Structure formats: C-alpha cells, structure tokens
C-alpha cells in the first residue's frame, strides 16, 4: 500500500480513505483479489469502448465523466 501511495503522490491515509469510499460506493472491496479483478476488467472494457469511439464521442464522454466525477476516488485515466 505504501508503494501505491508513493506512486500516486498521496499520503497513505488518503489511499486508505479512497479505498474505503470505493467499497462503500460500489460494494466491491478493492483490497481483495476478486474486487481488483472486477475493477481491472471494468477499466479494460472502458478503454476498449473509448478506442471504438470516434474523436467527438471520446471528447463528449470525457466531458461527461469529468462533470460526474465529484468524489475524486482515484485519478481518471482518460
């Protein structure tokens, strides 16, 4: 966990807080292998969906995601 916090340039307590928020919001525990796998698959599908979109669709998707993303659980990789 400490390595992850260092890579993200955040305090380790912030990382624990964000992981707790993810679990509360989704019901998926990102500290367990099953939860990590589900999030990984979700990110792969999101990236695949974005690669299938044309430029304007991706731009609109990013704007919508940015507007909806108020909690800042983890950095958006868009």
PyMOL Python script that loads the backbone (N, CA, C, O; Angstrom):
from pymol import cmd

cmd.read_pdbstr("""\
ATOM      1  N   UNK A   1       0.824  -1.194   0.000  1.00  0.00           N
ATOM      2  CA  UNK A   1       0.000   0.000   0.000  1.00  0.00           C
ATOM      3  C   UNK A   1       0.871   1.262   0.000  1.00  0.00           C
ATOM      4  O   UNK A   1       0.548   2.259  -0.646  1.00  0.00           O
ATOM      5  N   UNK A   2       1.974   1.192   0.737  1.00  0.00           N
ATOM      6  CA  UNK A   2       2.833   2.366   0.804  1.00  0.00           C
ATOM      7  C   UNK A   2       3.406   2.708  -0.576  1.00  0.00           C
ATOM      8  O   UNK A   2       3.498   3.878  -0.946  1.00  0.00           O
ATOM      9  N   UNK A   3       3.789   1.675  -1.330  1.00  0.00           N
ATOM     10  CA  UNK A   3       4.314   1.895  -2.682  1.00  0.00           C
ATOM     11  C   UNK A   3       3.255   2.568  -3.562  1.00  0.00           C
ATOM     12  O   UNK A   3       3.559   3.514  -4.289  1.00  0.00           O
ATOM     13  N   UNK A   4       2.023   2.082  -3.494  1.00  0.00           N
ATOM     14  CA  UNK A   4       0.929   2.651  -4.286  1.00  0.00           C
ATOM     15  C   UNK A   4       0.710   4.112  -3.935  1.00  0.00           C
ATOM     16  O   UNK A   4       0.544   4.949  -4.822  1.00  0.00           O
ATOM     17  N   UNK A   5       0.708   4.424  -2.634  1.00  0.00           N
ATOM     18  CA  UNK A   5       0.535   5.813  -2.198  1.00  0.00           C
ATOM     19  C   UNK A   5       1.664   6.688  -2.732  1.00  0.00           C
ATOM     20  O   UNK A   5       1.427   7.813  -3.172  1.00  0.00           O
ATOM     21  N   UNK A   6       2.887   6.174  -2.694  1.00  0.00           N
ATOM     22  CA  UNK A   6       4.028   6.946  -3.213  1.00  0.00           C
ATOM     23  C   UNK A   6       3.908   7.186  -4.709  1.00  0.00           C
ATOM     24  O   UNK A   6       4.170   8.291  -5.184  1.00  0.00           O
ATOM     25  N   UNK A   7       3.515   6.160  -5.453  1.00  0.00           N
ATOM     26  CA  UNK A   7       3.370   6.303  -6.904  1.00  0.00           C
ATOM     27  C   UNK A   7       2.277   7.316  -7.239  1.00  0.00           C
ATOM     28  O   UNK A   7       2.406   8.079  -8.197  1.00  0.00           O
ATOM     29  N   UNK A   8       1.193   7.323  -6.444  1.00  0.00           N
ATOM     30  CA  UNK A   8       0.087   8.254  -6.683  1.00  0.00           C
ATOM     31  C   UNK A   8       0.359   9.642  -6.098  1.00  0.00           C
ATOM     32  O   UNK A   8      -0.434  10.564  -6.290  1.00  0.00           O
ATOM     33  N   UNK A   9       1.483   9.791  -5.380  1.00  0.00           N
ATOM     34  CA  UNK A   9       1.855  11.059  -4.743  1.00  0.00           C
ATOM     35  C   UNK A   9       0.793  11.525  -3.753  1.00  0.00           C
ATOM     36  O   UNK A   9       0.422  12.698  -3.723  1.00  0.00           O
ATOM     37  N   UNK A  10       0.311  10.578  -2.942  1.00  0.00           N
ATOM     38  CA  UNK A  10      -0.665  10.899  -1.906  1.00  0.00           C
ATOM     39  C   UNK A  10      -0.224  10.243  -0.600  1.00  0.00           C
ATOM     40  O   UNK A  10       0.580   9.311  -0.604  1.00  0.00           O
ATOM     41  N   UNK A  11      -0.755  10.735   0.510  1.00  0.00           N
ATOM     42  CA  UNK A  11      -0.469  10.144   1.815  1.00  0.00           C
ATOM     43  C   UNK A  11      -1.163   8.794   1.911  1.00  0.00           C
ATOM     44  O   UNK A  11      -2.224   8.600   1.317  1.00  0.00           O
ATOM     45  N   UNK A  12      -0.580   7.864   2.649  1.00  0.00           N
ATOM     46  CA  UNK A  12      -1.147   6.522   2.748  1.00  0.00           C
ATOM     47  C   UNK A  12      -2.545   6.537   3.362  1.00  0.00           C
ATOM     48  O   UNK A  12      -3.389   5.719   2.996  1.00  0.00           O
ATOM     49  N   UNK A  13      -2.797   7.459   4.294  1.00  0.00           N
ATOM     50  CA  UNK A  13      -4.144   7.561   4.874  1.00  0.00           C
ATOM     51  C   UNK A  13      -5.165   7.987   3.828  1.00  0.00           C
ATOM     52  O   UNK A  13      -6.318   7.560   3.875  1.00  0.00           O
ATOM     53  N   UNK A  14      -4.748   8.826   2.886  1.00  0.00           N
ATOM     54  CA  UNK A  14      -5.631   9.234   1.791  1.00  0.00           C
ATOM     55  C   UNK A  14      -5.981   8.030   0.933  1.00  0.00           C
ATOM     56  O   UNK A  14      -7.125   7.879   0.505  1.00  0.00           O
ATOM     57  N   UNK A  15      -4.999   7.173   0.680  1.00  0.00           N
ATOM     58  CA  UNK A  15      -5.246   5.966  -0.103  1.00  0.00           C
ATOM     59  C   UNK A  15      -6.253   5.055   0.605  1.00  0.00           C
ATOM     60  O   UNK A  15      -7.189   4.553  -0.018  1.00  0.00           O
ATOM     61  N   UNK A  16      -6.055   4.846   1.911  1.00  0.00           N
ATOM     62  CA  UNK A  16      -6.997   4.017   2.665  1.00  0.00           C
ATOM     63  C   UNK A  16      -8.397   4.621   2.642  1.00  0.00           C
ATOM     64  O   UNK A  16      -9.384   3.893   2.531  1.00  0.00           O
ATOM     65  N   UNK A  17      -8.490   5.940   2.744  1.00  0.00           N
ATOM     66  CA  UNK A  17      -9.788   6.617   2.709  1.00  0.00           C
ATOM     67  C   UNK A  17     -10.463   6.422   1.361  1.00  0.00           C
ATOM     68  O   UNK A  17     -11.662   6.148   1.296  1.00  0.00           O
ATOM     69  N   UNK A  18      -9.703   6.560   0.291  1.00  0.00           N
ATOM     70  CA  UNK A  18     -10.275   6.394  -1.050  1.00  0.00           C
ATOM     71  C   UNK A  18     -10.719   4.957  -1.295  1.00  0.00           C
ATOM     72  O   UNK A  18     -11.762   4.725  -1.908  1.00  0.00           O
ATOM     73  N   UNK A  19      -9.937   3.997  -0.823  1.00  0.00           N
ATOM     74  CA  UNK A  19     -10.330   2.593  -0.962  1.00  0.00           C
ATOM     75  C   UNK A  19     -11.611   2.307  -0.183  1.00  0.00           C
ATOM     76  O   UNK A  19     -12.465   1.543  -0.632  1.00  0.00           O
ATOM     77  N   UNK A  20     -11.734   2.924   0.979  1.00  0.00           N
ATOM     78  CA  UNK A  20     -12.957   2.773   1.781  1.00  0.00           C
ATOM     79  C   UNK A  20     -14.146   3.367   1.037  1.00  0.00           C
ATOM     80  O   UNK A  20     -15.229   2.782   1.033  1.00  0.00           O
ATOM     81  N   UNK A  21     -13.955   4.528   0.405  1.00  0.00           N
ATOM     82  CA  UNK A  21     -15.035   5.155  -0.369  1.00  0.00           C
ATOM     83  C   UNK A  21     -15.445   4.273  -1.548  1.00  0.00           C
ATOM     84  O   UNK A  21     -16.634   4.148  -1.844  1.00  0.00           O
ATOM     85  N   UNK A  22     -14.475   3.667  -2.216  1.00  0.00           N
ATOM     86  CA  UNK A  22     -14.784   2.787  -3.340  1.00  0.00           C
ATOM     87  C   UNK A  22     -15.655   1.633  -2.860  1.00  0.00           C
ATOM     88  O   UNK A  22     -16.651   1.294  -3.498  1.00  0.00           O
ATOM     89  N   UNK A  23     -15.280   1.036  -1.742  1.00  0.00           N
ATOM     90  CA  UNK A  23     -16.045  -0.088  -1.207  1.00  0.00           C
ATOM     91  C   UNK A  23     -17.464   0.337  -0.836  1.00  0.00           C
ATOM     92  O   UNK A  23     -18.420  -0.386  -1.116  1.00  0.00           O
ATOM     93  N   UNK A  24     -17.609   1.510  -0.205  1.00  0.00           N
ATOM     94  CA  UNK A  24     -18.936   1.991   0.191  1.00  0.00           C
ATOM     95  C   UNK A  24     -19.811   2.311  -1.012  1.00  0.00           C
ATOM     96  O   UNK A  24     -21.012   2.044  -0.993  1.00  0.00           O
ATOM     97  N   UNK A  25     -19.217   2.883  -2.064  1.00  0.00           N
ATOM     98  CA  UNK A  25     -19.994   3.308  -3.227  1.00  0.00           C
ATOM     99  C   UNK A  25     -20.353   2.155  -4.156  1.00  0.00           C
ATOM    100  O   UNK A  25     -21.414   2.162  -4.780  1.00  0.00           O
ATOM    101  N   UNK A  26     -19.466   1.162  -4.249  1.00  0.00           N
ATOM    102  CA  UNK A  26     -19.690   0.087  -5.223  1.00  0.00           C
ATOM    103  C   UNK A  26     -20.065  -1.245  -4.583  1.00  0.00           C
ATOM    104  O   UNK A  26     -20.642  -2.111  -5.240  1.00  0.00           O
ATOM    105  N   UNK A  27     -19.745  -1.407  -3.320  1.00  0.00           N
ATOM    106  CA  UNK A  27     -19.960  -2.690  -2.672  1.00  0.00           C
ATOM    107  C   UNK A  27     -18.881  -3.705  -3.019  1.00  0.00           C
ATOM    108  O   UNK A  27     -18.977  -4.872  -2.640  1.00  0.00           O
ATOM    109  N   UNK A  28     -17.854  -3.264  -3.740  1.00  0.00           N
ATOM    110  CA  UNK A  28     -16.747  -4.134  -4.144  1.00  0.00           C
ATOM    111  C   UNK A  28     -15.516  -3.729  -3.343  1.00  0.00           C
ATOM    112  O   UNK A  28     -15.154  -2.554  -3.299  1.00  0.00           O
ATOM    113  N   UNK A  29     -14.880  -4.704  -2.715  1.00  0.00           N
ATOM    114  CA  UNK A  29     -13.691  -4.420  -1.918  1.00  0.00           C
ATOM    115  C   UNK A  29     -12.450  -4.469  -2.811  1.00  0.00           C
ATOM    116  O   UNK A  29     -12.059  -5.545  -3.262  1.00  0.00           O
ATOM    117  N   UNK A  30     -11.821  -3.304  -3.072  1.00  0.00           N
ATOM    118  CA  UNK A  30     -10.655  -3.291  -3.954  1.00  0.00           C
ATOM    119  C   UNK A  30      -9.405  -3.876  -3.313  1.00  0.00           C
ATOM    120  O   UNK A  30      -8.381  -4.017  -3.982  1.00  0.00           O
ATOM    121  N   UNK A  31      -9.468  -4.221  -2.024  1.00  0.00           N
ATOM    122  CA  UNK A  31      -8.317  -4.827  -1.358  1.00  0.00           C
ATOM    123  C   UNK A  31      -8.279  -6.347  -1.545  1.00  0.00           C
ATOM    124  O   UNK A  31      -7.280  -6.987  -1.217  1.00  0.00           O
ATOM    125  N   UNK A  32      -9.365  -6.924  -2.070  1.00  0.00           N
ATOM    126  CA  UNK A  32      -9.432  -8.359  -2.296  1.00  0.00           C
ATOM    127  C   UNK A  32      -9.176  -8.661  -3.774  1.00  0.00           C
ATOM    128  O   UNK A  32      -9.397  -7.815  -4.640  1.00  0.00           O
ATOM    129  N   UNK A  33      -8.712  -9.865  -4.040  1.00  0.00           N
ATOM    130  CA  UNK A  33      -8.384 -10.255  -5.420  1.00  0.00           C
ATOM    131  C   UNK A  33      -9.597 -10.153  -6.339  1.00  0.00           C
ATOM    132  O   UNK A  33      -9.472  -9.687  -7.471  1.00  0.00           O
ATOM    133  N   UNK A  34     -10.757 -10.578  -5.873  1.00  0.00           N
ATOM    134  CA  UNK A  34     -11.964 -10.515  -6.708  1.00  0.00           C
ATOM    135  C   UNK A  34     -12.312  -9.074  -7.065  1.00  0.00           C
ATOM    136  O   UNK A  34     -12.659  -8.780  -8.209  1.00  0.00           O
ATOM    137  N   UNK A  35     -12.219  -8.177  -6.086  1.00  0.00           N
ATOM    138  CA  UNK A  35     -12.527  -6.773  -6.338  1.00  0.00           C
ATOM    139  C   UNK A  35     -11.543  -6.138  -7.299  1.00  0.00           C
ATOM    140  O   UNK A  35     -11.930  -5.389  -8.196  1.00  0.00           O
ATOM    141  N   UNK A  36     -10.265  -6.441  -7.109  1.00  0.00           N
ATOM    142  CA  UNK A  36      -9.236  -5.912  -8.012  1.00  0.00           C
ATOM    143  C   UNK A  36      -9.468  -6.403  -9.437  1.00  0.00           C
ATOM    144  O   UNK A  36      -9.325  -5.642 -10.393  1.00  0.00           O
ATOM    145  N   UNK A  37      -9.822  -7.661  -9.570  1.00  0.00           N
ATOM    146  CA  UNK A  37     -10.086  -8.239 -10.888  1.00  0.00           C
ATOM    147  C   UNK A  37     -11.280  -7.568 -11.555  1.00  0.00           C
ATOM    148  O   UNK A  37     -11.238  -7.254 -12.745  1.00  0.00           O
ATOM    149  N   UNK A  38     -12.350  -7.348 -10.783  1.00  0.00           N
ATOM    150  CA  UNK A  38     -13.534  -6.685 -11.341  1.00  0.00           C
ATOM    151  C   UNK A  38     -13.212  -5.277 -11.826  1.00  0.00           C
ATOM    152  O   UNK A  38     -13.650  -4.876 -12.904  1.00  0.00           O
ATOM    153  N   UNK A  39     -12.451  -4.528 -11.040  1.00  0.00           N
ATOM    154  CA  UNK A  39     -12.078  -3.177 -11.459  1.00  0.00           C
ATOM    155  C   UNK A  39     -11.162  -3.199 -12.677  1.00  0.00           C
ATOM    156  O   UNK A  39     -11.291  -2.355 -13.564  1.00  0.00           O
ATOM    157  N   UNK A  40     -10.238  -4.159 -12.728  1.00  0.00           N
ATOM    158  CA  UNK A  40      -9.346  -4.278 -13.874  1.00  0.00           C
ATOM    159  C   UNK A  40     -10.133  -4.566 -15.152  1.00  0.00           C
ATOM    160  O   UNK A  40      -9.895  -3.948 -16.190  1.00  0.00           O
ATOM    161  N   UNK A  41     -11.063  -5.500 -15.069  1.00  0.00           N
ATOM    162  CA  UNK A  41     -11.904  -5.826 -16.232  1.00  0.00           C
ATOM    163  C   UNK A  41     -12.724  -4.610 -16.648  1.00  0.00           C
ATOM    164  O   UNK A  41     -12.859  -4.327 -17.838  1.00  0.00           O
ATOM    165  N   UNK A  42     -13.270  -3.894 -15.671  1.00  0.00           N
ATOM    166  CA  UNK A  42     -14.036  -2.683 -15.970  1.00  0.00           C
ATOM    167  C   UNK A  42     -13.203  -1.638 -16.691  1.00  0.00           C
ATOM    168  O   UNK A  42     -13.670  -1.028 -17.653  1.00  0.00           O
ATOM    169  N   UNK A  43     -11.974  -1.426 -16.236  1.00  0.00           N
ATOM    170  CA  UNK A  43     -11.098  -0.451 -16.892  1.00  0.00           C
ATOM    171  C   UNK A  43     -10.723  -0.898 -18.304  1.00  0.00           C
ATOM    172  O   UNK A  43     -10.648  -0.082 -19.222  1.00  0.00           O
ATOM    173  N   UNK A  44     -10.490  -2.205 -18.471  1.00  0.00           N
ATOM    174  CA  UNK A  44     -10.189  -2.721 -19.814  1.00  0.00           C
ATOM    175  C   UNK A  44     -11.365  -2.499 -20.759  1.00  0.00           C
ATOM    176  O   UNK A  44     -11.178  -2.100 -21.908  1.00  0.00           O
ATOM    177  N   UNK A  45     -12.576  -2.760 -20.269  1.00  0.00           N
ATOM    178  CA  UNK A  45     -13.767  -2.544 -21.099  1.00  0.00           C
ATOM    179  C   UNK A  45     -13.954  -1.067 -21.430  1.00  0.00           C
ATOM    180  O   UNK A  45     -14.316  -0.718 -22.554  1.00  0.00           O
ATOM    181  N   UNK A  46     -13.705  -0.197 -20.440  1.00  0.00           N
ATOM    182  CA  UNK A  46     -13.823   1.244 -20.678  1.00  0.00           C
ATOM    183  C   UNK A  46     -12.828   1.682 -21.753  1.00  0.00           C
ATOM    184  O   UNK A  46     -13.182   2.425 -22.668  1.00  0.00           O
ATOM    185  N   UNK A  47     -11.590   1.222 -21.636  1.00  0.00           N
ATOM    186  CA  UNK A  47     -10.579   1.589 -22.626  1.00  0.00           C
ATOM    187  C   UNK A  47     -10.925   1.040 -24.004  1.00  0.00           C
ATOM    188  O   UNK A  47     -10.691   1.699 -25.018  1.00  0.00           O
ATOM    189  N   UNK A  48     -11.477  -0.152 -24.038  1.00  0.00           N
ATOM    190  CA  UNK A  48     -11.898  -0.737 -25.324  1.00  0.00           C
ATOM    191  C   UNK A  48     -13.031   0.091 -25.931  1.00  0.00           C
ATOM    192  O   UNK A  48     -13.042   0.367 -27.131  1.00  0.00           O
ATOM    193  N   UNK A  49     -13.988   0.483 -25.075  1.00  0.00           N
ATOM    194  CA  UNK A  49     -15.114   1.287 -25.545  1.00  0.00           C
ATOM    195  C   UNK A  49     -14.608   2.614 -26.102  1.00  0.00           C
ATOM    196  O   UNK A  49     -15.068   3.064 -27.151  1.00  0.00           O
ATOM    197  N   UNK A  50     -13.655   3.246 -25.398  1.00  0.00           N
ATOM    198  CA  UNK A  50     -13.118   4.514 -25.871  1.00  0.00           C
ATOM    199  C   UNK A  50     -12.360   4.357 -27.182  1.00  0.00           C
ATOM    200  O   UNK A  50     -12.403   5.244 -28.035  1.00  0.00           O
ATOM    201  N   UNK A  51     -11.668   3.234 -27.348  1.00  0.00           N
ATOM    202  CA  UNK A  51     -10.910   3.048 -28.583  1.00  0.00           C
ATOM    203  C   UNK A  51     -11.837   2.813 -29.778  1.00  0.00           C
ATOM    204  O   UNK A  51     -11.449   3.063 -30.919  1.00  0.00           O
ATOM    205  N   UNK A  52     -13.054   2.336 -29.527  1.00  0.00           N
ATOM    206  CA  UNK A  52     -14.016   2.109 -30.602  1.00  0.00           C
ATOM    207  C   UNK A  52     -14.790   3.373 -30.972  1.00  0.00           C
ATOM    208  O   UNK A  52     -15.481   3.394 -31.991  1.00  0.00           O
ATOM    209  N   UNK A  53     -14.686   4.418 -30.165  1.00  0.00           N
ATOM    210  CA  UNK A  53     -15.423   5.660 -30.428  1.00  0.00           C
ATOM    211  C   UNK A  53     -14.618   6.554 -31.369  1.00  0.00           C
ATOM    212  O   UNK A  53     -13.396   6.438 -31.462  1.00  0.00           O
ATOM    213  N   UNK A  54     -15.311   7.432 -32.053  1.00  0.00           N
ATOM    214  CA  UNK A  54     -14.588   8.413 -32.841  1.00  0.00           C
ATOM    215  C   UNK A  54     -14.196   9.583 -31.926  1.00  0.00           C
ATOM    216  O   UNK A  54     -14.567   9.611 -30.752  1.00  0.00           O
ATOM    217  N   UNK A  55     -13.450  10.537 -32.470  1.00  0.00           N
ATOM    218  CA  UNK A  55     -12.885  11.626 -31.674  1.00  0.00           C
ATOM    219  C   UNK A  55     -13.937  12.417 -30.900  1.00  0.00           C
ATOM    220  O   UNK A  55     -13.749  12.684 -29.713  1.00  0.00           O
ATOM    221  N   UNK A  56     -15.040  12.799 -31.545  1.00  0.00           N
ATOM    222  CA  UNK A  56     -16.067  13.594 -30.868  1.00  0.00           C
ATOM    223  C   UNK A  56     -16.771  12.809 -29.769  1.00  0.00           C
ATOM    224  O   UNK A  56     -17.096  13.367 -28.722  1.00  0.00           O
ATOM    225  N   UNK A  57     -17.007  11.532 -29.994  1.00  0.00           N
ATOM    226  CA  UNK A  57     -17.632  10.711 -28.956  1.00  0.00           C
ATOM    227  C   UNK A  57     -16.732  10.615 -27.731  1.00  0.00           C
ATOM    228  O   UNK A  57     -17.215  10.698 -26.601  1.00  0.00           O
ATOM    229  N   UNK A  58     -15.437  10.443 -27.941  1.00  0.00           N
ATOM    230  CA  UNK A  58     -14.491  10.359 -26.823  1.00  0.00           C
ATOM    231  C   UNK A  58     -14.450  11.693 -26.088  1.00  0.00           C
ATOM    232  O   UNK A  58     -14.453  11.723 -24.857  1.00  0.00           O
ATOM    233  N   UNK A  59     -14.413  12.789 -26.827  1.00  0.00           N
ATOM    234  CA  UNK A  59     -14.364  14.124 -26.210  1.00  0.00           C
ATOM    235  C   UNK A  59     -15.615  14.356 -25.360  1.00  0.00           C
ATOM    236  O   UNK A  59     -15.508  14.838 -24.232  1.00  0.00           O
ATOM    237  N   UNK A  60     -16.786  14.024 -25.878  1.00  0.00           N
ATOM    238  CA  UNK A  60     -18.027  14.195 -25.121  1.00  0.00           C
ATOM    239  C   UNK A  60     -18.069  13.268 -23.916  1.00  0.00           C
ATOM    240  O   UNK A  60     -18.538  13.664 -22.849  1.00  0.00           O
ATOM    241  N   UNK A  61     -17.583  12.032 -24.071  1.00  0.00           N
ATOM    242  CA  UNK A  61     -17.545  11.091 -22.960  1.00  0.00           C
ATOM    243  C   UNK A  61     -16.656  11.617 -21.835  1.00  0.00           C
ATOM    244  O   UNK A  61     -17.017  11.535 -20.661  1.00  0.00           O
ATOM    245  N   UNK A  62     -15.500  12.154 -22.198  1.00  0.00           N
ATOM    246  CA  UNK A  62     -14.578  12.688 -21.193  1.00  0.00           C
ATOM    247  C   UNK A  62     -15.200  13.871 -20.454  1.00  0.00           C
ATOM    248  O   UNK A  62     -15.062  13.982 -19.236  1.00  0.00           O
ATOM    249  N   UNK A  63     -15.885  14.757 -21.185  1.00  0.00           N
ATOM    250  CA  UNK A  63     -16.545  15.898 -20.541  1.00  0.00           C
ATOM    251  C   UNK A  63     -17.610  15.417 -19.567  1.00  0.00           C
ATOM    252  O   UNK A  63     -17.693  15.916 -18.445  1.00  0.00           O
ATOM    253  N   UNK A  64     -18.421  14.458 -19.981  1.00  0.00           N
ATOM    254  CA  UNK A  64     -19.479  13.936 -19.132  1.00  0.00           C
ATOM    255  C   UNK A  64     -18.885  13.257 -17.902  1.00  0.00           C
ATOM    256  O   UNK A  64     -19.368  13.455 -16.787  1.00  0.00           O
ATOM    257  N   UNK A  65     -17.838  12.458 -18.102  1.00  0.00           N
ATOM    258  CA  UNK A  65     -17.206  11.760 -16.981  1.00  0.00           C
ATOM    259  C   UNK A  65     -16.606  12.756 -16.001  1.00  0.00           C
ATOM    260  O   UNK A  65     -16.696  12.568 -14.788  1.00  0.00           O
ATOM    261  N   UNK A  66     -15.990  13.823 -16.526  1.00  0.00           N
ATOM    262  CA  UNK A  66     -15.383  14.830 -15.651  1.00  0.00           C
ATOM    263  C   UNK A  66     -16.453  15.536 -14.820  1.00  0.00           C
ATOM    264  O   UNK A  66     -16.256  15.771 -13.628  1.00  0.00           O
ATOM    265  N   UNK A  67     -17.579  15.876 -15.442  1.00  0.00           N
ATOM    266  CA  UNK A  67     -18.659  16.548 -14.714  1.00  0.00           C
ATOM    267  C   UNK A  67     -19.251  15.653 -13.636  1.00  0.00           C
ATOM    268  O   UNK A  67     -19.590  16.125 -12.551  1.00  0.00           O
ATOM    269  N   UNK A  68     -19.377  14.370 -13.929  1.00  0.00           N
ATOM    270  CA  UNK A  68     -19.986  13.431 -12.987  1.00  0.00           C
ATOM    271  C   UNK A  68     -19.028  13.001 -11.893  1.00  0.00           C
ATOM    272  O   UNK A  68     -19.455  12.474 -10.866  1.00  0.00           O
ATOM    273  N   UNK A  69     -17.755  13.215 -12.097  1.00  0.00           N
ATOM    274  CA  UNK A  69     -16.747  12.708 -11.172  1.00  0.00           C
ATOM    275  C   UNK A  69     -16.457  13.747 -10.089  1.00  0.00           C
ATOM    276  O   UNK A  69     -15.539  14.556 -10.228  1.00  0.00           O
ATOM    277  N   UNK A  70     -17.240  13.723  -9.012  1.00  0.00           N
ATOM    278  CA  UNK A  70     -17.115  14.727  -7.965  1.00  0.00           C
ATOM    279  C   UNK A  70     -16.346  14.223  -6.749  1.00  0.00           C
ATOM    280  O   UNK A  70     -15.793  15.034  -6.007  1.00  0.00           O
ATOM    281  N   UNK A  71     -16.294  12.922  -6.522  1.00  0.00           N
ATOM    282  CA  UNK A  71     -15.741  12.371  -5.290  1.00  0.00           C
ATOM    283  C   UNK A  71     -14.214  12.252  -5.332  1.00  0.00           C
ATOM    284  O   UNK A  71     -13.573  12.257  -4.281  1.00  0.00           O
ATOM    285  N   UNK A  72     -13.632  12.148  -6.504  1.00  0.00           N
ATOM    286  CA  UNK A  72     -12.177  12.001  -6.691  1.00  0.00           C
ATOM    287  C   UNK A  72     -11.628  10.800  -5.933  1.00  0.00           C
ATOM    288  O   UNK A  72     -10.703  10.923  -5.131  1.00  0.00           O
ATOM    289  N   UNK A  73     -12.213   9.643  -6.200  1.00  0.00           N
ATOM    290  CA  UNK A  73     -11.772   8.423  -5.538  1.00  0.00           C
ATOM    291  C   UNK A  73     -10.366   8.042  -6.024  1.00  0.00           C
ATOM    292  O   UNK A  73      -9.485   7.748  -5.217  1.00  0.00           O
ATOM    293  N   UNK A  74     -10.168   8.051  -7.317  1.00  0.00           N
ATOM    294  CA  UNK A  74      -8.859   7.795  -7.881  1.00  0.00           C
ATOM    295  C   UNK A  74      -8.737   8.606  -9.152  1.00  0.00           C
ATOM    296  O   UNK A  74      -9.748   8.971  -9.752  1.00  0.00           O
ATOM    297  N   UNK A  75      -7.516   8.894  -9.574  1.00  0.00           N
ATOM    298  CA  UNK A  75      -7.336   9.742 -10.769  1.00  0.00           C
ATOM    299  C   UNK A  75      -7.948   9.095 -12.010  1.00  0.00           C
ATOM    300  O   UNK A  75      -7.813   7.891 -12.229  1.00  0.00           O
ATOM    301  N   UNK A  76      -8.611   9.900 -12.803  1.00  0.00           N
ATOM    302  CA  UNK A  76      -9.152   9.404 -14.057  1.00  0.00           C
ATOM    303  C   UNK A  76      -8.034   9.214 -15.059  1.00  0.00           C
ATOM    304  O   UNK A  76      -7.186  10.090 -15.227  1.00  0.00           O
ATOM    305  N   UNK A  77      -8.030   8.105 -15.706  1.00  0.00           N
ATOM    306  CA  UNK A  77      -7.005   7.821 -16.716  1.00  0.00           C
ATOM    307  C   UNK A  77      -7.623   7.967 -18.084  1.00  0.00           C
ATOM    308  O   UNK A  77      -7.607   7.030 -18.882  1.00  0.00           O
ATOM    309  N   UNK A  78      -8.166   9.134 -18.361  1.00  0.00           N
ATOM    310  CA  UNK A  78      -8.805   9.362 -19.662  1.00  0.00           C
ATOM    311  C   UNK A  78      -7.877  10.109 -20.581  1.00  0.00           C
ATOM    312  O   UNK A  78      -8.237  10.394 -21.723  1.00  0.00           O
TER     313      UNK A  78
END
""", "prot")
cmd.dss("prot")
cmd.show_as("cartoon", "prot")
cmd.util.cbc("prot")
cmd.orient("prot")
